[in-house]
Amino acid sequence: MKKIATIALALGLTGSAAFAGGYVAPVVEPEPVVVQQSSSSNAGIIIPVLLLVAVAVAASNN
């Protein structure tokens, strides 16, 4: 009788611990999407070149 009571107690404690937290749906974070724009010209070089041309034109007018 003690054996059955011990087994029942062990199973009861194990079963309650398994459901202690409840079910929580896993959170899946989406990966960020990287969009690359293909451009034939680089604006970082065009603006200084245009400024140099403007300075050259202004200097040649004097």
C-alpha positions as a Python dict, from the first residue, in 0.01 Angstrom:
ca = {
    (1, 'M'): (0, 0, 0),
    (2, 'K'): (286, 237, 78),
    (3, 'K'): (437, 161, -260),
    (4, 'I'): (120, 257, -446),
    (5, 'A'): (78, 575, -240),
    (6, 'T'): (441, 673, -308),
    (7, 'I'): (403, 616, -681),
    (8, 'A'): (75, 807, -689),
    (9, 'L'): (233, 1097, -500),
    (10, 'A'): (536, 1105, -731),
    (11, 'L'): (316, 1100, -1043),
    (12, 'G'): (91, 1370, -899),
    (13, 'L'): (381, 1603, -825),
    (14, 'T'): (540, 1539, -1163),
    (15, 'G'): (216, 1605, -1349),
    (16, 'S'): (149, 1935, -1176),
    (17, 'A'): (503, 2060, -1242),
    (18, 'A'): (469, 1984, -1613),
    (19, 'F'): (169, 2216, -1649),
    (20, 'A'): (282, 2484, -1404),
    (21, 'G'): (355, 2754, -1661),
    (22, 'G'): (84, 2688, -1913),
    (23, 'Y'): (124, 2717, -2287),
    (24, 'V'): (295, 3023, -2429),
    (25, 'A'): (300, 3063, -2805),
    (26, 'P'): (654, 3112, -2937),
    (27, 'V'): (733, 3461, -3065),
    (28, 'V'): (899, 3458, -3404),
    (29, 'E'): (1063, 3786, -3496),
    (30, 'P'): (1081, 3853, -3870),
    (31, 'E'): (1423, 3908, -4020),
    (32, 'P'): (1483, 4261, -4147),
    (33, 'V'): (1462, 4298, -4522),
    (34, 'V'): (1756, 4478, -4681),
    (35, 'V'): (1673, 4656, -5004),
    (36, 'Q'): (1970, 4752, -5216),
    (37, 'Q'): (1925, 5016, -5478),
    (38, 'S'): (2139, 4985, -5784),
    (39, 'S'): (2249, 5321, -5917),
    (40, 'S'): (2483, 5392, -6205),
    (41, 'S'): (2605, 5718, -6051),
    (42, 'N'): (2711, 5800, -5700),
    (43, 'A'): (2559, 6124, -5565),
    (44, 'G'): (2847, 6154, -5320),
    (45, 'I'): (3090, 6228, -5604),
    (46, 'I'): (2859, 6423, -5838),
    (47, 'I'): (2794, 6716, -5602),
    (48, 'P'): (3163, 6799, -5534),
    (49, 'V'): (3239, 6771, -5908),
    (50, 'L'): (2956, 7013, -5988),
    (51, 'L'): (3087, 7254, -5724),
    (52, 'L'): (3436, 7238, -5873),
    (53, 'V'): (3294, 7309, -6219),
    (54, 'A'): (3097, 7605, -6082),
    (55, 'V'): (3409, 7745, -5912),
    (56, 'A'): (3610, 7699, -6234),
    (57, 'V'): (3343, 7879, -6438),
    (58, 'A'): (3328, 8162, -6183),
    (59, 'A'): (3708, 8193, -6183),
    (60, 'S'): (3727, 8202, -6563),
    (61, 'N'): (3476, 8490, -6585),
    (62, 'N'): (3704, 8730, -6395),
}
